Amino acid sequence: MACPFDNDPVDEGAALLRRELNRPIRREMVIRPRIDVLAFPDHYLFERYRFTSQSIIYIHNLIRPYICNITNRSHALTSQQILCVALRFFSNGSFLYNVGDAEHLSKATVCRAVRKVCLALKRLLPIFVVFPGHKPVRAIKEEFHRIAEFPSVIGCIDGTHIPITAPSHNEADYVNRKSIHSINVQIICDAANIISNVEAKWPGSVHDSRIYRESNLSNRLQCGEFDGLLLGDRGYPCQPRLLTPYPDPEPGPQQNFNRAHCRTRARVEMTIGLLKARFQCLRHLRVIPERACDIIVACVVLHNIATIRGEQHPALQIEDPDDDDDPIHLPAIQDGRAVRDTICHNHFRV
């Protein structure tokens, strides 16, 4: 008679077989080889990242301390690879998973890389976006004067709308006058297409004049901190430091004033066109408004770096001005009209 405390060897064998059959099959970890992006020619890099190898190295050296992974576990991306993934998203403007497929990465990895690079570039904003610019004020005025002989200009201002996906909170605030959800971005540039000031935090329903009125730069100009003028379109009120064109110009000096004003102010429209042509992601951002603002600021910093370093740009497509046909006509300040009339009389009589 078998001992009741001894297990049946047949039952033990069956249990062992069941455990082996039910055990999940562990897949072998496959680590894909990482491509050395900088080994490709510059024309290849420009098409995909909008920068040549030397500029990618330059940007990488600037932001490397802020984006590098603190571990090499699981074959983590290097800081250079993180930068290139983000640059591909900025330049391509596609979905995150499309960028991930192109770079052989997951969507989550691409999202983290873009976020890291955005926050790192945002740190560089006070360095690369400076008003009225990195050059002396006299040089900035001379460059603007060479365009159409308009005197004392230190910047041109305009607003542009960056479309976004409808947010879940305060959705109506982001609907602009064209019934599109957007971020309204204020851009000021110099004559060399370098952006000297950016305000990227306002919903699309906010008018350009309010963005300027509540900006820190407006107060600094009114206090006389800068010796020079801004040129804006009819979406802004005419002020002593912000001149707009005559609404109904008379033949002669006023028409000459408006013509020179338009030719000079076209520089900001060109700058906005260059920004959007270089970084296609600004055609439509599929993220929440807060992250959209960070991406816009990052692209502005990259635009200035590209312009300063003489990088080429894609074919320029200048869009229709956002506010030239705006039916809102803002009253001009008396001092602003006086400054406009003085410049018109002294410089555009012929």
Disulfide bonds with the S-S distance in Angstrom:
none
